[in-house]
Amino acid sequence: MAVGGRASVSATSGPASLQDMRRQNLAVVLGAVAAHSPVSRADLAGHVGLTRAAVSSLVDELISRGAVTEAAATASGRVGRPGRALAMSSEGPAGLGLEIGVAHLAACVVDLRGDTRVWRRVERANAGRPAGRVLEDAAALAAEAEAEASALGLRVEGRVLALPGVVSNEPGGLVEIVPNLGWRGVRLADHWPDPDTVPEPENEANLGALAEYWTAGRPSATFVHVSAAAGIGAALVLDGRLFRGTRGFAGELGHFPVHPDGPDCACGGRGCLEQYAGEAAVLREAGLTPPGADPVALLAERAGAAHAPTLAALDRAGRALGLALTATVDLIDPDGLVLGGAYAELADWLLPSVRAELAARVTVRPWAPDALRPSALGRRGPLLGAALTTVRRIMANPTLLPAG
Amino acid sequence: MAVGGRASVSATSGPASLQDMRRQNLAVVLGAVAAHSPVSRADLAGHVGLTRAAVSSLVDELISRGAVTEAAATASGRVGRPGRALAMSSEGPAGLGLEIGVAHLAACVVDLRGDTRVWRRVERANAGRPAGRVLEDAAALAAEAEAEASALGLRVEGRVLALPGVVSNEPGGLVEIVPNLGWRGVRLADHWPDPDTVPEPENEANLGALAEYWTAGRPSATFVHVSAAAGIGAALVLDGRLFRGTRGFAGELGHFPVHPDGPDCACGGRGCLEQYAGEAAVLREAGLTPPGADPVALLAERAGAAHAPTLAALDRAGRALGLALTATVDLIDPDGLVLGGAYAELADWLLPSVRAELAARVTVRPWAPDALRPSALGRRGPLLGAALTTVRRIMANPTLLPAG
């Protein structure tokens, strides 16, 4: 894995070197190519505020590392030598995203331009199976996706796996617990067939939030992304960066005590948010039998048909979510709140009561109702975020790419 | 104000320069002098991993800017020229901290070694007085403190004012609201007598948290500091940096809906934390008449005398605080929780019930009872944090100091 390493600590304690400067300047030039592509070397120098000679040296390195391509000379309207257009490489470096869910596996490959080039998804009942078997299946799907990418001229430089569980902050990313798969203390390298392609695990809510941040047109730099699958998770993007907490447990919104004397929760607490806004609780309150396939689709279908108990259950869920989000806004002072995952698909019925609670209770700080919005990516976010993680790392530090 | 500017955005978008490198290396060398003082140039080079020549040039600049002093030559046990010991300057650059409370004004001056050299405090009923009059009094106290510092050979390079209110993130730091003083939308420069000494305002809870972080022996890098004065405030230190939120409102713990159907709160919400753990609520529940001078001392005195209603009121406050802190731990995943301000003085009676709630409700994440502790600084934290802010800025960027 060429582009690895999680939660890297910025080395503010050591002296700065010429190498640090060059790395930073490579990133600045690559960012400018991405923003202005196609662009000539001369125009690029103007954009970044470095000399033409400095930019040319940096561009040459970016080309040799496969991040940038240079088209054949084209005539321009200007006096002098015609410019050769620089652009982000559509072949070469790419990021692989993987996802293991309760009932599916998925893989995708994204190129340096951020374009999705490969997307595969298979239904698979993973809950309760041994982690090693599930990971073998995921590795097989990953290999297929990499082969497909390779046929497109792409070279996977990093691999990230989205999981509905908690991943520790330690290097290597121990998977602490995945409640709905029945995993505890799983180290991917112990099970992955090929030691050269072991992915880095990450919590799916975190990756969904990052995907939202990286793909939104005018993103909030500080927002909380709440998503629901079988459980409820939140991810915090603060000043443009994912905040994972001391141990990787940040964003455990599902066990906020929204009604302290409420019903017992499986976690050992009482009146936790999941007892009101979790999938199982909403289905129970709506009087619906959990279906085998897609409970979210069932809830949306019943709510769309104005089924009164379903509407009441979603209203109750929204009010509880509004209480938890009131505390979240008070504590974090975010620019926005995003409802992702299953909540994005149920937003029509959740948003009114969530907004009512926020309006009544967020009083010290100014709060605009439309600061709460559903995610545009919905359930696709985590897989996309997994693949984009590698792309963003390369953009921030092009020397992660092998020299040509 | 030589060392100004709040919430500076790190310029990751521009190219790196030799000037950036030198600034960073000056900070590394100054940090090493602080850590190893007294220290020779040769030993310093070893500590920071730069050449002796590079270190000498950096040291010369630090001396000319007044940050470092060099003792006369002393004989060492080593072969060769005797080393001259470098140390942090005990004269020269310093930071001024100011504080405006409901019933007092205070000022202090801290030198580059972090030592408090001047400390002044006067009782003054500030609530309800016009902001301009209070600020004139604060400016007079600041001038006295600066004169005293000047007599000690110190030169104040930056001024920060601690306030029990919300300060916006915008440059210049508009004071949005100070509920218990009756201020709203106050810009200090409009009232401060001397335009050259206008302080930068900051929320007192934030400064208390930073003081805790900067002075603790082995600090948590990610912790939440909860403090109570007339209201309840929290401050978030995340990865070693104060997190202020999008608008400066982060940490508004006082209006967490701990019992959503509880009593009405003055904020417009219901069942807010302040209705259970705020000073007025605890006094009321304890059946005590709010005293003129020091309600916290009264509560501590009654609790120490085993006054049953006071003990019950503090137990109830601790339980409510435990609910709010459960949500805080779930969301932030901090390394520690610190009870500061008045809570530090009431910790003996609050801690048991706060810990009981945390133990019962923080279940997904491992939680150790002693991760919750009272602040060692107590009510002195905010003023100290205000003065240390300037010292820390100089340590991070010595070029903020005027060249000699």
Interface residues (C-beta under 8 A of the other chain):
Chain A: S13 G14 P15 A16 S17 L18 D20 M21 Q24 N25 V28 G31 V48 G49 L50 V166 S220 A221 T222 A234 L236 L238 D239 F243 R244 G245 T246 R247 G248 F249 A250 G251 E252 L253 G254 H255 F256 P257 V258 H259 P260 C267 G268 G269 R270 L323 A324 T326 A327 T328 D330 L331 I332 D333 P334 D335 A360 R361 T363 V364 R365 P366
Chain B: S13 G14 P15 A16 S17 L18 D20 M21 Q24 N25 V28 G31 V48 G49 L50 V166 S220 A221 T222 A234 L236 L238 D239 F243 R244 G245 T246 R247 G248 F249 A250 G251 E252 L253 G254 H255 F256 P257 V258 H259 P260 C267 G268 G269 R270 L323 A324 T326 A327 T328 D330 L331 I332 D333 P334 D335 A360 R361 T363 V364 R365 P366
